[in-house]
């Protein structure tokens, strides 16, 4: 951790008006600037601004519990700080020792659990006050009471310091003795659904249907399951409210296509659900014990139902094509062209995956295969193979909290939740209008807080990697923060450097206080509406573009029957393939003797089956030295003195363009 070593001339606690000297021990071999700050009741004041001084003098004027924070940064650093440390310090009259010890029933709990605090004291008829350090704010949970025990439910994740102040019943002092103890609060355990399988593959009417839910892993808290059924009329039927039963059994009376929605959460969770899973299945008619005539009638009904479904799908496709035909007036064969490009095919957002709603769960476990979310059949061999592989590093979600301080500034808190790997490192790059504002290098801290200007638009790139990884990053997200009230902040989760067609794109939209809101997503391709969802409470959208180009997403929010439209809430530039980029051009030196061969080689990143083309400049004209080939080097023999320019262009075999990237290099030939 990037902490500093700090010493005081007097140990805590001390009386007010005492001169307390704060000394910072110098880090070996580093020249640093130091800043000293004092915090009390959530308010901070600067004791001494950045300077080379490793000492500061503090004279407290009021009793209380304080946090002393020292920040340090390298002299040429662009970061707000490179090192930080915080110390607790109490100021107050030092009386008789009243508190022997503080006991907690547990030092580590999950968010939402109860912490029981018990005080052992050496006298009777004492008064106790309980203060909690929550997120660097000292909050009084209970004024002076006679009870020497206290129950507390933590409301945030991380380290909690519990202060107990004590005094005699007839005392006029603020307190006569004080002690503190710490507890660590872990995030609520989150359950993830691994699969849901029918225990009997012959799903027929009039007989028990059984489905079993399997979780990714069992945690400390008991899992609860809820099951809903959606019929062919899109009506929802509750089959089981939350209970510990993970096997659903029910009897279906009508044949047809159904969706089973499975929800899971921990018994301690206050969320609507922690994970959900959709299973598509078809129930056939049971022809047993029916007369021949009844069997015949039922079979005819089944055939008619199948015909209706086919006709309905054809009609739906036709309708989409006609609507697009009305929008596009440039050419009469627009439909054929669009279909060939794959723009309006049903797979544009893979209907099997998201059906009519398109939206996936708000927090989805990224390592679950997309097919698993909706597919009934999962080959056992595939499952075993998947589970045997080590977990890749994946970002699960981006937590964003934006608070407007005034008309000029906003305070933004961001936290990355990721899985996989062993020990994860996190880095953040904040840019404003393509200009880098700040960079937080890789560390084990997965969050940060920054102050942003309200009139600007910011992009925050968050990278995550295992601490043993040699890659630049293992997983990456991009978060876009707007000040335009007609747009929503959003994050692109687990993306590459470019958004590519035929690959899933996960988009999380950030909306404060959205518990009562429902959202509808309107997807546009090149300014043409190609899909629209129904209203739901989901804030995650997953799409699979089948064509390159520009996609925009408009959002309609409904709250208490009032609707609000966010235009172009997300703008996605989707490329046909991952373009090649030139990393470096290698030449041994910049000056060469005449008639000595010069070899130029090219290093590239990204792309597949890369091809290289070389040019050199002769009499102000570029001459092709090597047509596109897979050879990444070229050898040139200089015969004249002077400057020689080389031009290299590269592209992938997937590219239909002339090039993906290019670079120029110059050398000098001497006699």
QUIBEL-V771083 format. One record per residue. N is the residue number from 0. RES is the residue in one letter. SS is DSSP state (@ for helix, = for strand, . for the rest). Layout:
[[N:RES:SS] [N:RES:SS]]
//
This chain:
[[0:X:.] [1:X:.] [2:X:.] [3:X:.] [4:X:=] [5:X:=] [6:X:=] [7:X:=] [8:X:.] [9:X:.] [10:X:.] [11:X:.] [12:X:.] [13:X:=] [14:X:.] [15:X:.] [16:X:.] [17:X:.] [18:X:=] [19:X:=] [20:X:=] [21:X:=] [22:X:=] [23:X:=] [24:X:=] [25:X:.] [26:X:.] [27:X:.] [28:X:.] [29:X:.] [30:X:.] [31:X:=] [32:X:=] [33:X:=] [34:X:=] [35:X:=] [36:X:=] [37:X:=] [38:X:=] [39:X:=] [40:X:.] [41:X:.] [42:X:=] [43:X:=] [44:X:=] [45:X:=] [46:X:=] [47:X:=] [48:X:=] [49:X:=] [50:X:=] [51:X:.] [52:X:.] [53:X:.] [54:X:=] [55:X:=] [56:X:=] [57:X:=] [58:X:=] [59:X:.] [60:X:.] [61:X:.] [62:X:.] [63:X:=] [64:X:=] [65:X:=] [66:X:=] [67:X:=] [68:X:=] [69:X:=] [70:X:=] [71:X:=] [72:X:=] [73:X:=] [74:X:.] [75:X:.] [76:X:.] [77:X:.] [78:X:.] [79:X:.] [80:X:.] [81:X:.] [82:X:=] [83:X:=] [84:X:=] [85:X:=] [86:X:=] [87:X:=] [88:X:=] [89:X:=] [90:X:=] [91:X:.] [92:X:.] [93:X:.] [94:X:.] [95:X:.] [96:X:.] [97:X:.] [98:X:=] [99:X:=] [100:X:=] [101:X:=] [102:X:=] [103:X:=] [104:X:.] [105:X:.] [106:X:.] [107:X:=] [108:X:=] [109:X:=] [110:X:.] [111:X:.] [112:X:.] [113:X:.] [114:X:=] [115:X:=] [116:X:=] [117:X:=] [118:X:=] [119:X:=] [120:X:=] [121:X:.] [122:X:.] [123:X:.] [124:X:.] [125:X:=] [126:X:=] [127:X:=] [128:X:=] [129:X:=] [130:X:=] [131:X:=] [132:X:=] [133:X:=] [134:X:.] [135:X:.] [136:X:=] [137:X:=] [138:X:=] [139:X:=] [140:X:=] [141:X:=] [142:X:=] [143:X:=] [144:X:=] [145:X:.] [146:X:.] [147:X:.] [148:X:=] [149:X:=] [150:X:=] [151:X:=] [152:X:.] [153:X:.] [154:X:.] [155:X:.] [156:X:.] [157:X:=] [158:X:=] [159:X:=] [160:X:=] [161:X:=] [162:X:=] [163:X:=] [164:X:=] [165:X:=] [166:X:=] [167:X:=] [168:X:.] [169:X:.] [170:X:.] [171:X:.] [172:X:.] [173:X:.] [174:X:.] [175:X:.] [176:X:=] [177:X:=] [178:X:=] [179:X:=] [180:X:=] [181:X:=] [182:X:=] [183:X:=] [184:X:=] [185:X:=] [186:X:.] [187:X:.] [188:X:.] [189:X:.] [190:X:.] [191:X:.] [192:X:=] [193:X:=] [194:X:=] [195:X:=] [196:X:=] [197:X:=] [198:X:.] [199:X:.] [200:X:.] [201:X:.] [202:X:.] [203:X:=] [204:X:.] [205:X:.] [206:X:.] [207:X:=] [208:X:=] [209:X:=] [210:X:=] [211:X:=] [212:X:=] [213:X:=] [214:X:=] [215:X:.] [216:X:.] [217:X:.] [218:X:.] [219:X:.] [220:X:.] [221:X:.] [222:X:=] [223:X:=] [224:X:=] [225:X:=] [226:X:=] [227:X:=] [228:X:=] [229:X:=] [230:X:.] [231:X:.] [232:X:.] [233:X:.] [234:X:.] [235:X:=] [236:X:=] [237:X:=] [238:X:=] [239:X:=] [240:X:=] [241:X:=] [242:X:=] [243:X:.] [244:X:.] [245:X:.] [246:X:=] [247:X:=] [248:X:=] [249:X:=] [250:X:=] [251:X:.] [252:X:.] [253:X:.] [254:X:.] [255:X:=] [256:X:=] [257:X:=] [258:X:=] [259:X:=] [260:X:=] [261:X:=] [262:X:=] [263:X:=] [264:X:=] [265:X:=] [266:X:.] [267:X:.] [268:X:.] [269:X:.] [270:X:.] [271:X:.] [272:X:.] [273:X:.] [274:X:=] [275:X:=] [276:X:=] [277:X:=] [278:X:=] [279:X:=] [280:X:=] [281:X:=] [282:X:=] [283:X:=] [284:X:.] [285:X:.] [286:X:.] [287:X:.] [288:X:.] [289:X:.] [290:X:.] [291:X:@] [292:X:@] [293:X:@] [294:X:@] [295:X:@] [296:X:@] [297:X:@] [298:X:@] [299:X:@] [300:X:@] [301:X:@] [302:X:@] [303:X:@] [304:X:@] [305:X:@] [306:X:@] [307:X:@] [308:X:@] [309:X:@] [310:X:@] [311:X:@] [312:X:@] [313:X:@] [314:X:@] [315:X:@] [316:X:@] [317:X:@] [318:X:@] [319:X:@] [320:X:@] [321:X:@] [322:X:@] [323:X:@] [324:X:@] [325:X:@] [326:X:@] [327:X:.] [328:X:.] [329:X:.] [330:X:.] [331:X:.] [332:X:.] [333:X:@] [334:X:@] [335:X:@] [336:X:@] [337:X:@] [338:X:@] [339:X:@] [340:X:@] [341:X:.] [342:X:.] [343:X:.] [344:X:.] [345:X:@] [346:X:@] [347:X:@] [348:X:@] [349:X:.] [350:X:@] [351:X:@] [352:X:@] [353:X:@] [354:X:.] [355:X:.] [356:X:.] [357:X:.] [358:X:=] [359:X:=] [360:X:.] [361:X:.] [362:X:.] [363:X:.] [364:X:.] [365:X:.] [366:X:.] [367:X:.] [368:X:.] [369:X:@] [370:X:@] [371:X:@] [372:X:@] [373:X:@] [374:X:.] [375:X:.] [376:X:.] [377:X:.] [378:X:.] [379:X:@] [380:X:@] [381:X:@] [382:X:@] [383:X:@] [384:X:@] [385:X:@] [386:X:@] [387:X:@] [388:X:.] [389:X:.] [390:X:.] [391:X:.] [392:X:.] [393:X:=] [394:X:=] [395:X:=] [396:X:=] [397:X:=] [398:X:=] [399:X:=] [400:X:=] [401:X:=] [402:X:=] [403:X:=] [404:X:.] [405:X:.] [406:X:.] [407:X:.] [408:X:=] [409:X:=] [410:X:=] [411:X:=] [412:X:=] [413:X:=] [414:X:=] [415:X:=] [416:X:=] [417:X:=] [418:X:=] [419:X:.] [420:X:.] [421:X:.] [422:X:.] [423:X:=] [424:X:=] [425:X:=] [426:X:=] [427:X:=] [428:X:=] [429:X:=] [430:X:=] [431:X:=] [432:X:.] [433:X:.] [434:X:=] [435:X:=] [436:X:=] [437:X:=] [438:X:=] [439:X:=] [440:X:=] [441:X:=] [442:X:=] [443:X:.] [444:X:.] [445:X:.] [446:X:=] [447:X:=] [448:X:=] [449:X:=] [450:X:=] [451:X:=] [452:X:=] [453:X:.] [454:X:.] [455:X:.] [456:X:.] [457:X:=] [458:X:=] [459:X:=] [460:X:=] [461:X:=] [462:X:=] [463:X:=] [464:X:=] [465:X:=] [466:X:.] [467:X:.] [468:X:.] [469:X:.] [470:X:.] [471:X:.] [472:X:.] [473:X:.] [474:X:=] [475:X:=] [476:X:=] [477:X:=] [478:X:=] [479:X:=] [480:X:=] [481:X:.] [482:X:.] [483:X:.] [484:X:.] [485:X:.] [486:X:.] [487:X:.] [488:X:=] [489:X:=] [490:X:=] [491:X:=] [492:X:=] [493:X:.] [494:X:.] [495:X:.] [496:X:.] [497:X:.] [498:X:=] [499:X:=] [500:X:.] [501:X:.] [502:X:.] [503:X:=] [504:X:=] [505:X:=] [506:X:=] [507:X:=] [508:X:=] [509:X:=] [510:X:.] [511:X:.] [512:X:.] [513:X:.] [514:X:.] [515:X:.] [516:X:.] [517:X:=] [518:X:=] [519:X:=] [520:X:=] [521:X:=] [522:X:=] [523:X:=] [524:X:=] [525:X:.] [526:X:.] [527:X:=] [528:X:=] [529:X:=] [530:X:=] [531:X:=] [532:X:.] [533:X:.] [534:X:.] [535:X:=] [536:X:.] [537:X:.] [538:X:.] [539:X:=] [540:X:=] [541:X:=] [542:X:=] [543:X:=] [544:X:.] [545:X:.] [546:X:.] [547:X:.] [548:X:=] [549:X:=] [550:X:=] [551:X:=] [552:X:=] [553:X:=] [554:X:=] [555:X:=] [556:X:=] [557:X:=] [558:X:=] [559:X:.] [560:X:.] [561:X:=] [562:X:=] [563:X:=] [564:X:=] [565:X:=] [566:X:=] [567:X:=] [568:X:=] [569:X:=] [570:X:=] [571:X:=] [572:X:=] [573:X:=] [574:X:=] [575:X:.] [576:X:.] [577:X:.] [578:X:.] [579:X:.] [580:X:=] [581:X:=] [582:X:=] [583:X:=] [584:X:=] [585:X:=] [586:X:.] [587:X:.] [588:X:.] [589:X:.] [590:X:=] [591:X:=] [592:X:=] [593:X:.] [594:X:.] [595:X:.] [596:X:=] [597:X:=] [598:X:=] [599:X:=] [600:X:=] [601:X:=] [602:X:=] [603:X:=] [604:X:=] [605:X:.] [606:X:.] [607:X:.] [608:X:.] [609:X:=] [610:X:=] [611:X:=] [612:X:=] [613:X:=] [614:X:=] [615:X:=] [616:X:=] [617:X:=] [618:X:.] [619:X:.] [620:X:=] [621:X:=] [622:X:=] [623:X:=] [624:X:=] [625:X:=] [626:X:=] [627:X:=] [628:X:=] [629:X:.] [630:X:.] [631:X:.] [632:X:=] [633:X:=] [634:X:=] [635:X:=] [636:X:=] [637:X:.] [638:X:.] [639:X:.] [640:X:.] [641:X:=] [642:X:=] [643:X:=] [644:X:=] [645:X:=] [646:X:=] [647:X:=] [648:X:=] [649:X:=] [650:X:=] [651:X:=] [652:X:.] [653:X:.] [654:X:.] [655:X:.] [656:X:.] [657:X:.] [658:X:.] [659:X:.] [660:X:=] [661:X:=] [662:X:=] [663:X:=] [664:X:=] [665:X:=] [666:X:=] [667:X:=] [668:X:=] [669:X:=] [670:X:.]]
//
